[in-house]
Amino acid sequence: MDILTLPFMQNALAASLLASIACGIVGTLVVLNRLVFLAGGVAHAAYGGVGLAFYCGLPVLPCTLGFTLGSSVLMSTIARKYKEKADTVIGVLWAAGMAFGIILIDLTPGYNVDLMSFLFGSILTVSSYDLWLMFGLDIFILGATIVAYPGLLSISFDAEYAKSRGLPASLLHTLLVCMAALSIVMIIRVVGLILVIALLTIPPFIAERRARNLAGMMAAAIFWSMFFCIIGLGLAYWFNLTSGASIIAVASVTFFLMVGFEQLRK
Amino acid sequence: MNQPVIDISGLTYAYPASSGITVLDNLNFTVKQGAYIAILGPNGGGKTTLLKCILGLLTPQAGNINVFGRKPSESVRYIGYVPQYATTKDLFPANLLDVVMMGAITSPLLFPFSRNTRKRNEEKAADALQKVGLAGREKEKLCNLSGGQRQRVIVARALMADPKLLLLDEPTANFDPSGKFCFYEFLAELPDDITTIVVSHDISIAASPFTGIAVVNKSLSYHEGNDFTPDFLAHLYGTHDSTCPMGAFMHNVPQILSFKPFTEPVTIPDTED
């Protein structure tokens, strides 16, 4: 248990647990509303904001946040208005945002691109400042979800019916996409792009099978996410593996075991 | 004199994505309180579009729609809606009671809900499930139900709103013949103050005592009563030819309409060699 006495491991564990709370809640809504592709697009387009910040010498976090929120609202509006073309347009914005970011970083004098760090994050170098930011994010997401729970439940089950009852379905959809964008920007710096997408999708997918209601599915997704993070971090420490990739490997193996087990039962 | 529940004048609608092709053209229609109307018409005729305009989900390019004397968006609390293909999310984590209670959500925020309200809504949802023949199954998950049973749950959700106007879009798409008959009988028995409009392709709809039939195919023609003669249906779907499968089907309509579900268990006699 000497692993827990190391300050960088304590921070890594705290970061992954805090990321699990945001990803469990937002991921559940993303999966139920079938917005996984959109969330992937937002996560990749975020890199455009990072490039813009470096190139223009702006503070990275606010610049990335603004860029990502803008691109997420754009993608969500297109997805709602032109449903049949949504996947194509999201795909274009996905690639364009990332290419834009890489080109801007190429053009930034004296900065070398560390794409691996962006893809898999650097959870072992998380600072206390990052932890406080993630804690604040969790409070915001938890609060917004509790307050707008009936509306989010209604649009997640049947958006057209929610709209016919006079609920602001478009506004709730935008709120959901903005929560996803916020989570992605805050967590991507810590755990990386790939882990954010894995934590947004795999735990809710597993939780959906047994959950009795929306809140229960969120709680189960948080539990599974924390479980993957703890086991993954332990394996990374003992076998000297990349922590983000290790967490994803644990989640993916569990995912395939679950799917295989379900198929065998049928 | 009763105020019309729905008053439509000069309604014209074209989907923006379809190069401005007009789906509904200068449509006029009035529905009185307590009416029980079937909307029929061929695919692409504009039936669902008309329903969505009445609900305020689509905004027409021209014309006026008044529902209970107001704009559709101001009348939502009086309308119960059963959408087409409503229950596609099989694994959605909700039991039947939760799904039906969604019909009572009128605000996106949690705060208007108190414990008493929730208890009242639970009792009301259980009552709505009983009305659609699913009493005692409140705690079951939606994914354990057949297509027809799920549709009944969605109808129960619409009843949660205490609707004065019930709009149903292809409600019996997943029903077996007996289920269809019982379902339309259930609709016919709803209180007289509820105005009901059913969009359907289903010929067995004719067995239900509609007060009128609206045929929508870009324009709208309204027929009092439920006189589903073979000639009327052949005219409606565009074939008189009894040699083609559709025409032959139309000529068998009187037999179809005389269908009644078995009320007693059917015993098949043993055959002896």
Interface residues (C-beta under 8 A of the other chain):
Chain A: L32 Y82 E84 I146 V147 A148 Y149 P150 G151 L152 L153 S154 S156 F157 D158 E160 Y161 A162 K163 S164 R165 G166 L167 P168 L171 L172 E208 R209 A211 R212 N213 L214 G216 M217
Chain B: A17 L55 G56 L57 S73 V76 R77 I79 Y81 P83 A86 K89 L91 F92 P93 A94 N95 D98 V99 M102 G103 I105 T106 S107 P108 L109 L110 F111 F113 K141 R157 A161
